[in-house]
Amino acid sequence: TLHSILDLEILVNTLLRQVTEAMHIKQGVVMYRVSTDVPTFVPEATVGMDSLPDGLQLTLSSSLLEVLKKADKPLDFSEQPLERNSTQLSEPANELITFLPSAVWIPFVTRTKEHENLIGLLMLGPKLSDEPYTQADLELLGTLAHQGATAVQNATLYAQLSARTRAMERAREQLMATYLDTYGGTVPKEANGDSPSLRSRVNSAQGSDFNQIAAALKESHDRLKQLDKLKSSFL
């Protein structure tokens, strides 16, 4: 299910809802990384919690970040709560402050030959039965961590490709509008079919402007085609 969803918001809500329902968990939150320089995360989806204030951010200490990046399984803080100085919230959110130190943290880590990158966190509270998490539970959540990281990365890359495609399309439309305003509402034909009036314009004082706009339009068109191929290959 996760790998069939390319919308990040739908993805994290589906992930959290299915996990908490299947394992009968009271509370949960998915945090998504928004900064590469500073390990800062924002909540993307919650279950069993009141709505969190807008602009809420969680910053991790460098030592905790390294622990999470290197972890090959979920970290269970339910028996030994996390030290509060390991995390910092940008503004008060009492429910989240109380919940985080004793939650089970499932890091979403993407790995390459060069480095590990923590792109998100799934944090789960106690079960409805108040029974502890078993080893089988943690192994299942460990599998979810690998699948979830890949799914989140896919959705993020797809969103970036879509945004770039839309930006290029807007740029192309703006360039075309500029051309039409400048050259009387006519679109140039191919070089071997140019009309005398168009050739004379190119040779006129405005020729350099036309060439620049035409070159920019061609570059925009080529990049759009390349992005479209990239998106198709990605899908």
C-alpha positions as CSV (number, residue, x, y, z in Angstrom):
1,T,0.0,0.0,0.0
2,L,2.8,2.4,0.9
3,H,4.6,2.1,-2.3
4,S,1.4,2.7,-4.4
5,I,1.0,6.2,-2.8
6,L,2.9,9.2,-4.2
7,D,1.2,12.0,-2.2
8,L,3.2,12.6,0.9
9,E,0.3,13.7,3.1
10,I,-1.9,10.7,2.1
11,L,1.1,8.4,2.6
12,V,1.9,9.4,6.2
13,N,-1.7,9.4,7.2
14,T,-2.3,6.0,5.7
15,L,0.9,4.6,7.3
16,L,0.0,5.9,10.8
17,R,-3.6,4.9,10.7
18,Q,-2.9,1.4,9.5
19,V,-0.1,0.8,12.1
20,T,-2.0,2.1,15.1
21,E,-5.2,0.2,14.1
22,A,-3.4,-3.1,13.4
23,M,-1.3,-3.0,16.6
24,H,-4.0,-1.4,18.8
25,I,-1.9,1.7,19.8
26,K,-3.3,4.7,21.6
27,Q,-1.2,7.5,20.2
28,G,1.1,8.1,17.3
29,V,2.8,10.8,15.3
30,V,4.8,11.0,12.1
31,M,7.5,13.7,11.9
32,Y,9.0,14.8,8.6
33,R,12.4,16.4,8.3
34,V,12.3,19.9,7.0
35,S,15.9,21.0,7.4
36,T,19.1,19.3,6.2
37,D,21.5,21.6,8.1
38,V,19.8,21.4,11.5
39,P,17.9,18.1,12.4
40,T,14.5,19.7,12.6
41,F,11.2,17.9,12.2
42,V,7.5,18.9,11.9
43,P,4.5,16.7,12.6
44,E,2.8,15.5,9.4
45,A,0.1,13.2,10.9
46,T,-1.2,12.3,14.4
47,V,-3.5,9.7,15.9
48,G,-5.0,9.9,19.4
49,M,-3.7,13.4,20.1
50,D,-5.3,16.8,20.0
51,S,-4.5,19.0,17.1
52,L,-1.0,20.4,17.5
53,P,-0.2,24.1,17.1
54,D,0.9,25.4,13.7
55,G,4.6,25.9,13.3
56,L,5.5,23.2,15.9
57,Q,9.1,21.9,15.3
58,L,11.2,19.3,17.0
59,T,15.0,19.6,17.0
60,L,17.2,16.7,17.9
61,S,20.5,16.8,19.6
62,S,23.4,15.7,17.4
63,S,24.0,12.6,19.6
64,L,20.4,11.5,19.3
65,L,20.5,12.1,15.6
66,E,23.5,9.8,15.2
67,V,21.8,7.1,17.3
68,L,18.7,7.2,15.2
69,K,20.7,7.2,11.9
70,K,22.7,4.2,12.9
71,A,19.8,2.3,14.4
72,D,18.9,-1.0,12.6
73,K,15.7,-1.4,14.6
74,P,13.1,0.7,16.5
75,L,14.2,2.4,19.7
76,D,11.9,1.5,22.6
77,F,12.0,4.3,25.2
78,S,8.8,3.1,27.0
79,E,10.8,1.4,29.7
80,Q,13.6,4.0,30.0
81,P,12.3,7.4,28.9
82,L,14.5,9.5,26.7
83,E,16.3,12.4,28.4
84,R,14.5,15.6,27.8
85,N,17.6,17.5,26.8
86,S,17.9,15.3,23.8
87,T,15.0,17.1,22.1
88,Q,13.8,20.6,21.9
89,L,10.4,21.9,20.8
90,S,10.1,25.3,19.1
91,E,7.0,26.2,21.2
92,P,4.9,24.6,24.0
93,A,2.9,21.6,23.1
94,N,2.2,19.8,26.4
95,E,0.7,16.7,24.9
96,L,3.7,16.1,22.6
97,I,6.2,17.0,25.3
98,T,4.7,14.3,27.6
99,F,4.3,11.8,24.8
100,L,7.7,11.9,23.1
101,P,10.2,10.8,25.9
102,S,8.4,7.5,26.5
103,A,7.4,6.6,22.9
104,V,8.8,3.9,20.6
105,W,10.7,5.7,17.9
106,I,10.9,4.2,14.4
107,P,13.5,6.1,12.3
108,F,13.0,6.4,8.5
109,V,16.6,6.3,7.2
110,T,17.8,6.3,3.6
111,R,21.3,4.9,3.1
112,T,23.8,5.4,0.3
113,K,27.5,4.5,0.1
114,E,28.4,8.0,1.4
115,H,26.0,8.6,4.3
116,E,22.8,7.8,6.1
117,N,20.0,10.4,6.1
118,L,17.2,10.5,8.6
119,I,14.2,11.8,6.7
120,G,11.4,11.1,9.1
121,L,10.3,9.6,12.4
122,L,7.3,7.4,13.4
123,M,6.6,7.7,17.1
124,L,4.2,5.3,18.8
125,G,2.7,5.5,22.3
126,P,1.5,2.7,24.5
127,K,-0.9,0.0,23.4
128,L,-4.6,0.2,24.4
129,S,-4.0,-2.9,26.6
130,D,-1.0,-1.2,28.2
131,E,1.0,-4.3,27.5
132,P,4.7,-3.8,26.6
133,Y,5.9,-4.0,23.0
134,T,7.1,-7.6,22.3
135,Q,10.2,-8.5,20.3
136,A,7.9,-9.6,17.4
137,D,6.3,-6.1,17.5
138,L,9.6,-4.4,17.2
139,E,10.7,-6.7,14.4
140,L,7.5,-5.9,12.5
141,L,8.1,-2.2,13.1
142,G,11.7,-2.6,11.9
143,T,10.5,-3.9,8.6
144,L,8.1,-1.0,8.4
145,A,10.9,1.4,9.0
146,H,12.7,0.2,5.8
147,Q,9.6,0.2,3.7
148,G,8.4,3.5,5.1
149,A,11.7,5.3,4.4
150,T,11.6,4.2,0.8
151,A,8.0,5.2,0.4
152,V,8.6,8.6,2.0
153,Q,11.6,9.2,-0.2
154,N,9.7,8.2,-3.3
155,A,6.8,10.6,-2.5
156,T,9.2,13.4,-1.7
157,L,11.1,12.9,-5.0
158,Y,7.9,12.8,-6.9
159,A,6.7,16.0,-5.3
160,Q,10.0,17.7,-6.2
161,L,9.8,16.5,-9.8
162,S,6.2,17.7,-10.1
163,A,7.0,21.1,-8.6
164,R,10.0,21.5,-11.0
165,T,7.8,20.5,-14.0
166,R,5.1,23.0,-13.0
167,A,7.7,25.8,-12.5
168,M,9.2,25.1,-15.9
169,E,5.7,25.1,-17.5
170,R,5.0,28.5,-15.9
171,A,8.3,29.8,-17.1
172,R,7.6,28.6,-20.6
173,E,4.2,30.3,-20.6
174,Q,5.7,33.5,-19.4
175,L,8.3,33.5,-22.1
176,M,5.7,32.8,-24.7
177,A,3.6,35.7,-23.4
178,T,6.6,38.0,-23.5
179,Y,7.3,37.0,-27.1
180,L,3.8,37.5,-28.2
181,D,3.7,40.9,-26.6
182,T,7.0,41.9,-28.3
183,Y,6.3,40.6,-31.8
184,G,2.7,41.4,-32.4
185,G,1.0,38.2,-31.4
186,T,2.6,35.8,-33.9
187,V,4.4,32.6,-33.2
188,P,7.6,31.9,-35.3
189,K,7.7,29.0,-37.7
190,E,10.6,26.7,-38.2
191,A,13.7,28.2,-39.7
192,N,13.0,26.9,-43.2
193,G,9.5,28.3,-43.2
194,D,10.1,31.8,-41.9
195,S,8.1,34.5,-43.5
196,P,10.0,37.5,-45.0
197,S,8.6,39.8,-42.3
198,L,9.9,37.5,-39.5
199,R,13.3,37.3,-41.2
200,S,13.4,41.0,-41.5
201,R,12.6,41.3,-37.8
202,V,15.3,39.0,-36.8
203,N,17.7,41.1,-38.8
204,S,16.5,44.3,-37.3
205,A,17.5,46.0,-34.1
206,Q,15.1,43.7,-32.3
207,G,16.7,40.6,-33.6
208,S,18.9,39.9,-30.6
209,D,15.8,40.1,-28.3
210,F,14.0,37.6,-30.5
211,N,17.0,35.2,-30.5
212,Q,17.3,35.4,-26.7
213,I,13.6,34.7,-26.2
214,A,13.6,31.9,-28.8
215,A,16.6,30.3,-27.2
216,A,15.0,30.5,-23.8
217,L,11.8,29.0,-25.1
218,K,13.8,26.1,-26.7
219,E,15.8,25.5,-23.5
220,S,12.6,25.6,-21.4
221,H,10.9,23.1,-23.8
222,D,13.9,20.7,-23.8
223,R,14.0,20.8,-20.0
224,L,10.3,20.1,-19.7
225,K,10.7,17.1,-22.0
226,Q,13.6,15.9,-19.9
227,L,11.6,16.3,-16.7
228,D,8.7,14.5,-18.2
229,K,10.9,11.5,-19.2
230,L,12.4,11.6,-15.7
231,K,8.9,11.5,-14.1
232,S,7.8,8.7,-16.4
233,S,10.9,6.7,-15.6
234,F,10.4,7.3,-11.9
235,L,6.9,6.1,-12.0
